[in-house]
Amino acid sequence: MAKAVQKITLSASRDIPFNKLVLSQSNVRRLQSGVSIEDLAEDIARRGLLQSLNVRPVLDAEGAETGQFEIPAGGRRYRALERLVKQKRLSKTASIPCIVRDPKGEISAEEDSLAENVQRVGLHPLDQFRAFKALCAQGAGEEEIAARFFVAPAVVRQRLRLAAVSEKLLEVYAEDGMTLEQLMAFTVTTDHARQEQVWAALQQSYDKEPYLIRRQLTESAVRGSDRRARFVGAEAYEAAGGVILRDLFEDDSGGWFEDVALLDRLATERLAAAAEKVAAEGWKWIEVAVDFRYGHMSHLRQLDGVMIELTPAEQVTFDALTAEQTKLEIEYEGADELPDEVDARLGDIETALAAFENRPVRYEPTEIARAGVFVSIDADGHLDVDRGYVRPEDEPSMPVGGEGPAEGEPLEADGTAPAASDVQRTVITIGGGEPDDDDDGNDAVKSLPERLVSELTAHRTLALRDAVANNPQVALTALLHKLCLDTFQHSAPCACLEASVRHVFFPVQAADLKDSPSAKAVAERHEAWKAELPKDDDALWDWLASFDDTRRAALLAHCVSFGVNALYEKGDRYGGPGVSAHGVQRRIAQADRLARAVGLDMVEAGWRPSVDNYLGRVTKPRILEAVREAKGEQAAQLIDHLKKAEMAKEAERLLDGAGWLPEPLRLVDSVDVSDPSTDTLEELPGFLADSEGQDATTDESEPHPIAAE
């Protein structure tokens, strides 16, 4: 006969007046954590007591009940109730729901207290996310939900954003298939299909870091820190229907502007509107672009305008601000940290003084009629209007006698040139970006694309210029080398002294060239010298004559540096009008010698391999070769299974800080430069050779033109 199952008897529940309850010393919770007593009291006041107290009768010395009850489990709830009683929001004799335990039973009060806390299961985060979403669906706003559960509104927004992730991914998270940090990364977009696509792609990768998820979800968007985004502004972009992807869990620097085409259109429209206003000043032409190439105005003559003087009222304001700035700087000179109000005031003063220093420049009307303006966006996202540049074809032509305007040039009745508006309408040109000719090709290790080599050597040329300008001794040697070739190798005779430095421009250049550290250093140094340079020829001679050797050498080095040409270009093998293939080889070899002389290091010069400037422009074997050289075979094997786009991104991360450089940027060992009188060509470096190792120079068996004696 089966043994009867013993039935369980639960402890009875009853309502006990609050003033009959006391805290027990048997409560195992000693450290307070979680929701504060104050917040719990407010929650009880709003919704009542959701969980009964666990109590035991207090016995006297003889074991009889005293009418009082101690609380071994539920002490925080008791303290919250006690707070409400003290605030007179709850009566002292209010009935409190309690579970009354037998004081003489086998289970001790300490065990009851421990079990209540240990057996408690915390709410899964996903359940909380969905609960907040349900409350929101019931009509509760974010602020209201935050107030009900004593959290910041930002926390509620985060939880609601997490609950809005694709249900497929939420199920993966619920089954511990992804971490909370990974789930948070998916919230940067609300496109469920894209979220699922990225997660599926990550299953084939060893790396599922949150930063990689964010990067893949935003790869087609523009960062909020981009000059276009800062110029247009989030408000105008969203008003036009644009969507900004936000990261509620990390600093996103303004988010990601998802509709790039819309952003470009808004930026161009705003630039065009600014150009129309500038056109009213009478300029002959205006070029408009989001960003101009490096050195875009180098071949143009810049007008010498006159800065408009301050009015008496403006001068008084300028003097007062300058005096206040000096006073504050002296007063807080020894302070470790400026008070907030003083720091803010100094910032306001600096902004106001900068406006005085950057006041408009006045140009002659006749000069305006033949000159133009560049309208673009500066690196900080502000409108950049650069006035006063004359193209060579617009330079005024003079008659043989050198007096008056050229024949056919119109004149006013008083003999002056007419205003631009009377003769022509300003021509406004809206420029576009340069097309990218990236060609992936196949997976064979082939020569680097010629355009990429040209871009890389443009970087190297600019860095080499900066290095030469900072090494006057080498600059002097380079100049003397040029002069000696002219003097002792019977170069064509010249009138007086025609030793010159021809400014070399970059017909092919990467988008990041103008923002490179070398470009900024060259530009800053050039502007510093230009600000000192006298305009008058005689004054310039006297100014140079007053220099000591150090200062003269520094200026000479700067001027010589603009003639540095380490550019690769496709040479003409058959003696055409352009540079020959042999000439390009000699140029590169001489550039290597110059680089060794100045100790050029492109890593120190600031070049870093990225998807845009190298890794996305070469084949997969080239990418793997770069990672293998920098990080070893094991690192290369980690990414060799990826598609090219993902491989390039991962390679950029792996190469960060490794100091790796592609061949065109490396400092090569010393080589002999072939004698210019011979036609024998050197073997091309590896990065210029084709995939079969064939040399791309002229074959000896082929006929080639020879100059007549």
C-alpha positions, 0 to 999 in steps of 0.5 A: 500500500502506497505511503500517503504524501504528507500535506504542507501547512502554510503559515497563517496571514493576518493584519497587524497594527503597525505599532505592534511591529518591531525590527528583529535582530535576526535579519541577515541583511546588514548592508543596504543596497538597491532602491532607497528607503525614501523611494520605496516609501513613495512607491508604497504610498502610490500602489500600496504594500505589494508583499507581506511582512514575515513576522514572529510573535515576541515571547516573554521569559516564560514563553508567552506571547507579548502581543508584539511581533518582530520582523526577521524578513521585510525590514526595508519595507518596515522602514519605508512604512515607518517613514510614512508614519513619521510623515503622518501619511500613515496611521500608527495603528494601520493594519499591515498584512503579515505572514505569522511564523511559528516561533517554536518551529524547526525553521529559525528566524535567521534562516527565514531571512536568508531564504527570502533574500537568496531565493529571490530571482532578479528581473531579467533585463529584457523583461524590464525593457518590455515592461517599460514598452508596455507601460508606454503603449498604455499611455504613460510617457517617458517622464511619468515612467521615470517618476514611477520607478525612480530612475532618470528619464534617460534610463527609460529612453535607453530601455525603450530603445533596447526594447525596440530592437528586432525581436529576433535579436531580442530572443537571441539576447534572452537565450544568452546568445549575445551580451547586453553591450552587443544589444546596446550597439544595435540600438543605433538604428531602428532598421530591423532588417539591417540589424539582423543582416549585420548580426548574421554577418558577424556569425562568420567573424571571430570578432563581435565587439560592440564597436564593430557592430556600431561601425557596420550599422553606420558605415553608409552614414556621415558622423555628426562631427563631419563638416557638412553635418555641422554646417547644415545642422541637425535641426535643418537636416531633420526638418528636411526629412533626414534621419539621425542615428543616435547612440543612447549608451555612448557619446556619439558626437552628434550621431550619424546622418543617415541620408548622405545625399540629402545632407550633400544637397542641403550643404550645397544649397546653403553654400550656393545661397551664400555665394549669391550674396557674395556675388552682389559684391561684383566679383568676376567668378565664384567657385563653390564646393564643400571642400577644395583640393590642397593648393587650389589657389597656389597658381593664382595671384591674391589681391592685397586688400586693405582691412577696414579700420575700426570706427571710434565706437568699435575702437573704444569697445576693443580697448575696453575688452583688451584691458578687461582681458589683461586684468583677468589674466593678471588677477588669476595668473597663479590660480590652478583653475579658473572659476567657471564664470571667469573662464566663460568671460575670458572665452566671450572676450576672446570671441569678441576680439577675434571678430575685430581681428577678422573684420572685412577687407576692402578691395579696389573695384577694378580688381574685384571685376577681374578676381574671384572668390572660393566659397566652402566649409572649413574644418569646424563646419563654418562658412569659409569665404576666401576672397580676392584671387586672380586667374592668370588669364584675367590679369590686366593686359598692358599696351606696349607703352605700358600706359592705360588699359589694353585696346578694347577694354571698356572705360567709363566717361571719367576714364576708370574701369566700369563696375563688374555689374555693368559688364558681366554677371558673376559666374558661380560654379558649384563643384562636385567631389572627385570620382573614386576609381577603385578597382578591386580586380581579382585576388592575385598580388598585382601592382598597386594602382597607379592612382593610389601610388600617385596619392601615396607619393603626394603624401610623401612629397608633402611630408618631405617638403616639411622635413626639408623646410625644418632642415636648412643644412639639407636644403642648402645642399639640395640647392647647391646640388641643383646649381652645380648641375647647371654650372658644371654639366653645361646646362643652357646659359641663363640671364643673370641668375635663373636658379629657381624653385618651381612649385610642384602641384599634385594633379592626383591626391587623396581626399585627406591630403589637405588635412594631414599634419604635414599640410597643416605644418607647411601652411602654417609656416608659409602664412607666418613668413608671408605675414612678415614679407614686405610688399615693396621690392627694395624693402624686401631686399633690405629685409633679407639683407638684415637676416642672420645666417640662421634666419636666412637659412630657415627662409631658404629651406622653406622656399626650397621645400616647395620644389620637392617632387617625390611624385610617381607618375606614368612616364612616357617610354617613347620620348614624348613631351612628358617626363620619361619613365627613366626620369620618373625612376631618377626622381624617385631615387633622388627623393629616397636620397633626400628622405634619408638625408632628413630622416623622413619617417612617414609614421611620425609625419602622421600617416596611418593606413585606413580603408580610405587611403590604402586598405580599401584600394588594394586587393585582399592579398595585399591587405593580408600581406600588410597585416602579416608584415605588421602583426604576424601570420596568426593575425593574418589568418584571423581575417583571411576568411572575410570579404574584402570590405570587412577584411579592410576594416579589420585590417585598419583596426589591427594595423592601428599603432603598428607603424606599418607603411606601404612600400611607396612610403618607406625609407629605402636603403641607399641605392645608386642613381643611374648616370643621366647620360645613359639610357640604362633603366633601373629595375622598378620597385616591387610596388610598381612591377606587375603581377608576374614580376615583369619590369614595366620599363622599355625593353632593350629589344624595342627601338626607342628614339635617340636625341640627335647630337 
